[in-house]
């Protein structure tokens, strides 16, 4: 699974960080607000189109394992734990703590919708992580925010280093015959505790080294200036307007119940052409981005404006 | 013309918090504009502390007690503002991982100017200029994690140059780099010194790469400056002082007491050899007359019947990491009992990936790896560790216990060695590695060289038939290196088989009979060390470079002595 940003020549990568965050936030927000599986599926399709237009489709798709695991968990756990729903599919045994296991059609459907919701959120986040330069995002923050921004940048930068250190420590121990995965959970945990201590020491050493290097480069010596200036281009204006419009329409459909979907006690929904059209709104937004991206690729004028 | 003194250090002594012994003891020296000063000495001699006093990190950042004074460009480093010192002194540290703050080279270079509060236009001009000067422009949009060690260290250099310092201070900046990247880095440093007139204060263990272009050398021991003079004076002074680091070719002639000045680099050494042999020196790039090189000891040995079955063997081994990086391609290799094999090549050539297959830490993507005839894909690392002991690049990663003895016990416990046998094995390895005095010490409190020995002991304690060492001398001084080489010799003498991954060509030549040269995940050359190292232009020893074209097959000091003076 690839999770780090890499600069590419696409319109999405060139957008203002605020535009990028707004676009993805709208998708995540409606994934959380909307219960209609059609809308959720449309959001997933929209993130796929956006990933394609940003030239990160393969990387975006590589998150499928995580999506599958979390999605399956939701799909399986909800019917087992939820006692709601009128259409009983299977009457199970009574278990301690959980109580009687009754699998209902409504709980299965709600579990499936939850799985779709989680997958939509994870993939939307994947899109942001693959296309948004963290330096650019954090560079937007000023004043007291800049310290938090720097801390976040450092943490993000050191994640691969700490992961590598952890791997190296594990390898060093396994290389001298110390089996770290044998025995019960308690034994595994106990055998790994000294490793955590060593990792903490190594990370602390790195932290001190980094602080030293930052001080040598005058960090914290007074007012900082900002290297990057972020202009809003024509594409940003178009996309912010489109995102705002689509968001307004989605709010309207939610408020009027056009895309409403009830799971309990029985499944209830309206399958009108308007519902289907409203459900496709996220996809429409993604197609606008795709269209603009394709035009951007072919037009030097647009490139000079974005 | 009067010299402009940029750095004035007067009677500097410094004690770290809670320490009785000073890290720097009564040091005085000056540095002029454009001067290139090299600081050398064993690990723990106070080099880093002295360098950190140049920009006030000592004592401001570390605390502790300081006496005497350090003035840089007229600023007293203990009282001046951090921002003012940072404009005058740029510092590059040992490990690039521990000094880079942001995600991309461009942001990293801009970090310092942002801290100085420079105007955006001024910053942009400086960043572009420095990226272009250090030939980093093509890397500007990459992520720092994607860069090689050499590229990261160049970014670190760029990120201090952008602040337009007058003095550059570098604390062992090439210790984590392969020979080619290290040469490139030092060449960049030299051109900055030549072209911009920047004063450079460099601490370095790889003295053979930079001694010849230093104006002055400070030799430190136990916090004191024992010598301050030109490289040639230092080379003369080093006679009879084995602890003083000098390039191998310098040491070769220094110890002859012939009254002549020793050479400082390959060029001077070639002239001296030509003089000695009364032949004109040939061009350094000319290939050796391999036909007259010594017979392959390794290959000859392999023909003996008891060596027919390899101890470790890779058959058409391929390895592709999860992120799609192709690390090994079609590697077929056999290592026989009793052999000593050096695996050399630049960073990223697949050396570590290859040896991690020997004990099953990595499983082949395609192909087979056999250890004592057993397929490593079908065995656990803990089982394979009984035959193949491996020591990684960072000795700290090996050390978990609170005492040296506890560290050795942990290994024996993991391998299920009976309790009755353990004291004998522990005593033996403590004696072998001269660690008896440290048995109750916490390994983390020991010096770098001592820690390296404890790590080695934690593997050698159970006497593995195959010992794999991955960069055991990275960042260690000459004395520690010599000790490690000695221990490897003892291990081999006891019948052990050694595989050594290293960037140190001198060590490879001294300790191993066979050399495997790797590049791009493939084996480029595999054979007798004299043949492989003589054929290589860059991945070879100073002796080989010095004797190339005049006397083929010379790669070690003993080869050189035999060639010049016969078997003395």
Boltz contact constraints between the chains, C-beta under 6 A:
constraints:
  - contact:
      token1: [A, 7]
      token2: [B, 141]
      max_distance: 6.0
  - contact:
      token1: [A, 134]
      token2: [B, 103]
      max_distance: 6.0
  - contact:
      token1: [A, 135]
      token2: [B, 102]
      max_distance: 6.0
  - contact:
      token1: [A, 135]
      token2: [B, 103]
      max_distance: 6.0
  - contact:
      token1: [A, 135]
      token2: [B, 104]
      max_distance: 6.0
  - contact:
      token1: [A, 135]
      token2: [B, 107]
      max_distance: 6.0
  - contact:
      token1: [A, 153]
      token2: [B, 102]
      max_distance: 6.0
  - contact:
      token1: [A, 157]
      token2: [B, 103]
      max_distance: 6.0
  - contact:
      token1: [A, 160]
      token2: [B, 145]
      max_distance: 6.0
  - contact:
      token1: [A, 161]
      token2: [B, 97]
      max_distance: 6.0
  - contact:
      token1: [A, 168]
      token2: [B, 397]
      max_distance: 6.0
  - contact:
      token1: [A, 169]
      token2: [B, 397]
      max_distance: 6.0
  - contact:
      token1: [A, 171]
      token2: [B, 361]
      max_distance: 6.0
  - contact:
      token1: [A, 172]
      token2: [B, 392]
      max_distance: 6.0
  - contact:
      token1: [A, 172]
      token2: [B, 397]
      max_distance: 6.0
  - contact:
      token1: [A, 172]
      token2: [B, 398]
      max_distance: 6.0
  - contact:
      token1: [A, 174]
      token2: [B, 381]
      max_distance: 6.0
  - contact:
      token1: [A, 175]
      token2: [B, 359]
      max_distance: 6.0
  - contact:
      token1: [A, 175]
      token2: [B, 385]
      max_distance: 6.0
  - contact:
      token1: [A, 175]
      token2: [B, 390]
      max_distance: 6.0
  - contact:
      token1: [A, 176]
      token2: [B, 385]
      max_distance: 6.0
  - contact:
      token1: [A, 176]
      token2: [B, 411]
      max_distance: 6.0
  - contact:
      token1: [A, 176]
      token2: [B, 458]
      max_distance: 6.0
  - contact:
      token1: [A, 176]
      token2: [B, 459]
      max_distance: 6.0
  - contact:
      token1: [A, 177]
      token2: [B, 382]
      max_distance: 6.0
  - contact:
      token1: [A, 177]
      token2: [B, 385]
      max_distance: 6.0
  - contact:
      token1: [A, 177]
      token2: [B, 414]
      max_distance: 6.0
  - contact:
      token1: [A, 177]
      token2: [B, 415]
      max_distance: 6.0
  - contact:
      token1: [A, 178]
      token2: [B, 414]
      max_distance: 6.0
  - contact:
      token1: [A, 179]
      token2: [B, 382]
      max_distance: 6.0
  - contact:
      token1: [A, 194]
      token2: [B, 400]
      max_distance: 6.0
  - contact:
      token1: [A, 198]
      token2: [B, 400]
      max_distance: 6.0
  - contact:
      token1: [A, 206]
      token2: [B, 98]
      max_distance: 6.0
  - contact:
      token1: [A, 209]
      token2: [B, 98]
      max_distance: 6.0
  - contact:
      token1: [A, 210]
      token2: [B, 98]
      max_distance: 6.0
  - contact:
      token1: [A, 212]
      token2: [B, 57]
      max_distance: 6.0
  - contact:
      token1: [A, 212]
      token2: [B, 61]
      max_distance: 6.0
  - contact:
      token1: [A, 213]
      token2: [B, 93]
      max_distance: 6.0
  - contact:
      token1: [A, 213]
      token2: [B, 99]
      max_distance: 6.0
  - contact:
      token1: [A, 215]
      token2: [B, 61]
      max_distance: 6.0
  - contact:
      token1: [A, 216]
      token2: [B, 55]
      max_distance: 6.0
  - contact:
      token1: [A, 216]
      token2: [B, 91]
      max_distance: 6.0
  - contact:
      token1: [A, 217]
      token2: [B, 86]
      max_distance: 6.0
  - contact:
      token1: [A, 217]
      token2: [B, 112]
      max_distance: 6.0
  - contact:
      token1: [A, 217]
      token2: [B, 115]
      max_distance: 6.0
  - contact:
      token1: [A, 218]
      token2: [B, 82]
      max_distance: 6.0
  - contact:
      token1: [A, 218]
      token2: [B, 83]
      max_distance: 6.0
  - contact:
      token1: [A, 218]
      token2: [B, 86]
      max_distance: 6.0
  - contact:
      token1: [A, 218]
      token2: [B, 115]
      max_distance: 6.0
  - contact:
      token1: [A, 218]
      token2: [B, 116]
      max_distance: 6.0
  - contact:
      token1: [A, 219]
      token2: [B, 115]
      max_distance: 6.0
  - contact:
      token1: [A, 221]
      token2: [B, 82]
      max_distance: 6.0
  - contact:
      token1: [A, 221]
      token2: [B, 83]
      max_distance: 6.0
  - contact:
      token1: [A, 222]
      token2: [B, 83]
      max_distance: 6.0
  - contact:
      token1: [A, 223]
      token2: [B, 117]
      max_distance: 6.0
  - contact:
      token1: [A, 224]
      token2: [B, 114]
      max_distance: 6.0
  - contact:
      token1: [A, 224]
      token2: [B, 115]
      max_distance: 6.0
  - contact:
      token1: [A, 225]
      token2: [B, 114]
      max_distance: 6.0
  - contact:
      token1: [A, 225]
      token2: [B, 117]
      max_distance: 6.0
  - contact:
      token1: [A, 225]
      token2: [B, 118]
      max_distance: 6.0
  - contact:
      token1: [A, 227]
      token2: [B, 110]
      max_distance: 6.0
  - contact:
      token1: [A, 227]
      token2: [B, 114]
      max_distance: 6.0
  - contact:
      token1: [A, 227]
      token2: [B, 123]
      max_distance: 6.0
